[in-house]
Amino acid sequence: MIPVAAPVLGDKEIAYVVDCIRSGWVSSLGDYVRRFEREFAAYCGVRYGVATHNGTVALHLVLAALGIGSGDEVIVPSLTFVATGNAVAYTGASPVFVDSDPLTWTIDPQAVARAITPRTRAIIAVHLYGHPADMDALRTLADEHGLILIEDAAEAHGARYKGRRTGSLGDVAVFSFYGNKIITTGEGGMIVSDNGALIERCYFLENQAKARENPYWHTEIGYNYRMTNLQAALGVAQLERIEEFIAARVRNAHHYNQRLKDVPGVTLPPCAEWAMNVYWMYTILIEDAFGLSRDALMAHLRARGIETRPVFYPLHRLPMYDRGQSLPVAEEIARKGVNLPSGSALTAAEVDTVCDAIIELARR
């Protein structure tokens, strides 16, 4: 089976994890955690990083540190992984779902403008499947209305917007290091920002809100959202290889594009002229002209030993968030979209195997 994505782990990862184990510091204290925070923040082009247990809690922690809660609204693209909406709901605030830009598939700034109300506190820009959102347009809206601009960069390590890396484009950003991400710590997340006060607040809350001078005196309800030193050791090793992983994904995406660009009924993934897409997932749309539905194509590919995934369900269509809203662009992308094998270990021969199967089906 050709997998959709699998981690690339080698001698460096083993060496750092073994070193961590031998040090005895395997929980949330240890040199690798602080090192990973510093080095990942520097990679993004910002000053501070806070390592967390996963990407979902990173986003929840940011929202909690900002004081967002009951009665507040946070604008979220509907076409994203469910964690983006859930993290808002955890705080008691209301996620307000908006449609996607048909050219980039990311959050539509015009839809954001229409959704802003006196209760709006923040905008979450999701860099979907490795493609950055239109951050200048969102920055203008955030500044005009006094809103916090948060990057959900869980799927876009190293992606660039007008030459700047994700993580440096908003007021604060969050990343995920789940096993299928561009770099992984197994589970894990990171908050990055130039806002020192916000970072200090995140540190405080993720450590059970304990007082510096007395670790068993707690002045607020906090969380245990810390990353372990073991996870961070893996992360440091992976970060040293991130450009290798990104180059492999971009190279494979270009190969896919060349093979599939003339296939009737296949729409290739977006890449705006101002963006560097890192193709966390190589995603195509299956149009009516293809002759098979998206789901039928996925079934045929699976029978040939090729794993795929459907694009995320729009959050406004999930039972807990369904209020009868219509967001046609997100719904159309979700109906047609399929993630093809995209991992950094994917070979050119495997890309050809996938493309050969798609082309064969298109000719039926």
N, C-alpha and C positions, 0 to 999 in steps of 0.2 A: 504494500500500500504506500503510495506517495502521500505523505502527510501534508495538511495545510500549513503547519508550522511546528518546528521542534527546536529545542535549545541546542546551541553549539557549545559544547563543554570540552575542555582539554586539559593539558598538563598544568597550565598556569592556574586554572580554577582549582584543580586538585591540590596544588602546592599551597595556595593561600588558605584554603579551608583546613588543610592539615596543620598549617602553622597556627591557625586560630585554635584548633582543638588542643594542640600541644601547649598553647599559652594558658589554657584553663579558662579563658574569658569567652564563654560561648553564648551568654545571654546578652542583654542590651548594653552592658558595659564592655568596653574594649576599644582598642585603637582603630580597628577596621571601620567601626560605625562613624567615628568622627572623620576619618580619612575619606570614606565614601561620600559623606556630606560635602566636605570641602571640594573634592575633585569633581563631583557631578555638578555642583553649583558653578564651579569655574568653567566646566565644559559648556554649560548653558549661557555663560556670560554674565552671571550675577554673583552677588557676594555671599549669600547664605543658603544653606540647605538643611532640611530636617528630615531624617530618614524615618519611615513609618512601616507598620506591619504590612500594609498593602495600599494600593492606589485609592480604593474606596474610602478608607479611613483618612487618607491624606486630604481628600476633598472635604470630608465631614469636619476634620480638624480645622481646616482653613475657615470654613463657614462659621464654626463655633467660635474660633478666635476673633472673627470679625463681629461677633455679637448678633449674627443673623438668627432670627427665631420667629416665634408665632406672630402672625400679622404681616410679616414681610413677604415679598415676592422676589424670586430669582429667575431670570430668563434663561432658558435652556433649549438647545436644539432638540427637537423630537427624535431626530435620527442620530442616535448615540447608544452606547451600552447602558443598560438600566441603572448602573451604579451612579451615573451623573444625576439622574432625577432622584434616586433614593437618598443620596447624601443630603440633598436639599430637604427632603421630607423628614429625615432624621432630626433636623433642628427644629421642626415645627413650622418652618416657613413653607410657602407654596411654590412648587416649580411651575413656571409658566412656559408652555411649550410653543415653539415657533418653527416655521418651515425652513427648508434648506434652499440654498442657492443652487439653481439647476446646473451652473457651470462648474462649481467646485464641490458640491454635495455637502458643504459645511453650512453653518448657521448663516441665514440670510440677514444682513444688516438692515435691509428695509423692513423685514418682518419684525426685527428687534425694535426698531423705531416705533412701529405701530403698537407694540406690546407694552411699552413703558407707561407706568402709572405712578401716582404719588407713593405707592407702597413698594415700588421696585428698589431693591438695594444693590443688586449685582447682576452682571451678565457672565455666563459661563460659555466661553468659546471652545468648542471641541475641535481638535485637529483630527478630523475623521480619517481613519485608515492610513494615516501618515501624511495627509495633505493639510497644510496650515489654513486656518480661517482668515478672512479679510480683516486683519487686525487694525489697520488704520481707520477704516470706517467704523469699527466697533469702538476704538479709542475715542473718536470724535463724539460718538453718542454718549459714552461713559462720562467724558469730561463735561459735556453740555448739561447732563442731568445729575452730576455728582455721584456716579455709580462706581462700584468696584468692578474691575475687569479681571476675570479669573481665566487662566488657560487650563483646560483639561487636555494635557499633552500625553495622556496615558499611551496613546498609539503612535506617537510622533517624535521619538527620541532622535535628535539631530536634524530634524526637518528645518527648513529655512524659509523665512518670509522676508523678501527684499534684502537678502543677505544675512539676516539675523536669525540665530537659532531660536527655536521654540524654547520656552522657559524664560526668555528675556523680553517678551512682547507685551505682557500685561502687568498688572500690579503684583500678581502672585501666580504661580503655576504649580500643577501637580502632575506626577508621573506614576506609572505602574511598572513593576518589574516581574509580573507574572511569567510563568514558564514559556508562554508563546510570544512574549514581547521581544523587541529588538535586542535588548540586553535583559538578563533575568537574575533575580536572587531567589528563585523558586516562588515565593510570595514576596511582596515588598512594595514600597512606594517611597516617594520623595516630594517634599514641598520645597520650592526654590523661590527666592525673592531678594530684592535689594532693600526691602523694608525691614530694618532690624527690629523695630518694636513688634511688628506682626510675627516675626520669626521667634522672638523671645516668648510671646504669648503662646505660640504653637508648642514650643518646648515645654512650657509650664503645664499646659493642659494634657499633653500626651504622656506626661510623667505623673499622672494622678493628682495634678495640681498641688504638689508638695512644696513646702517652703524650703528655700535654699539653706537656711541656717538650721533647720530641723526637719529631716526627711520624713518624720512621722506626724508632722503637723500639716493639715490640709485645710485650706481656706475656701475652696470651692469644690464642686463635683468635677473631677477630671476623668481621664481615660488612660488605659494601658494600651497605647497604640505604637509602641516602640518596635524598631527593627532589632533583630538579634545580631551579635557580632559575627555569627556563622553566615547569616544572609549577607551581611556587608562584605565579608571576605570574598564571597562569590561575586558580589557586585563590583568590587574594585578590580578584580581580574577581568570581568566582562567589559567594564568601562575602558580598559586598556586596549580592547579589541573592537570597540564600537565602530570605528571607521571601516574596518574590514567587513563587519556585518552589513553596514549600510551600503557599501559599495557592491556587495553581492546582491542585495535586494534591488538596487537600482539597475544593475547589469541584467538581472533576470527580468525585470519589468520591461526594459528596452527590447529584450529578446521576445517576450510575449507580444509586445506592441508590433514588432515586425511581422510576426507570424499571424497575428489575428486582425491586423488593421483592415484587410480587405474581405473579411468574412461577413457576408450579409447577416444583419440582425444582431451583430455584436457591437456594443458601444464600449470603447476602452475607458480606463480610469482617467480622471481629470488631472491636469498639471498646468495650472495657471502660469503665465509668463513670469510672474513675480514670485513663484513658489519653487522650492525644491521638495518634491514629494519623496519620502523615504519608503513608501510602499510597505507599510507594516502588513497590510493585506493587499494583494493584487486583485482588484475587484472589477468585474465587468457586468454590464447590463445585457440581458437577453431580451431583445425586442421581438415583436410578433413576426417580423420578417425572417427570423431564424428558423421557424417551422416547428420548434419544440418549445414547450414552456420551460421556465427556469428550473422547476422541480423535476421535470422529465430529464433535462440535461444532467442534473446532479445525480439522478438515479443511474443513468447510463454511465457516467464517469465512475461512480462507485463500483459498478459491475466490472469496470476495467482496472480497478485497483487504484483509483484516484480519489482522494478525500477532498471534499469541498464543504463550504458552509454558506448558508443564506446570509444576506445582509441583515443587520439588526431589525427587529420589529420596531416601528416608531413608538415611542413611549406613550403618546397620546392614545394609542390603540390598545394598550395593556389594561387588564381589568381594573387595577387599582387607580389608574389615571384616566380612564375613558370617560369623558364628559360630552361625547358626541362631536368633538372638534374635527374639522376637516383641514388637513395639511397636505395638499395634493402632490407636491414635489417629493416630500419625504415618503409618502405612501407609494408613489410610483417607483422610486429607487429601491425601496424595500421589496416591492413585488418582483422586480426584475433582477435584482442584484445577487451575484454569487461571488464568494471569495475562492479563488483558485490557490493551489499550493504556492506559498510565499516565503517560506523560511530561509534563513541565511545559508543553510546547508544545501539548499536545492541546487541541482546541477543543470547545466544547459541541456543535457540529454533528457532529464526529467521534464523540463519545460517543453521540449519537443514532443515528448510522449503525451503530455496534456493537450498541447495544441493540435497534434495529429488526431486525437480523439474528437476534439471539438469540430475540427474541419470536416472530418468524416461524417459526423452527425449532421452538420449543416448541409451536406451535399445529398442527403437522403430525400 
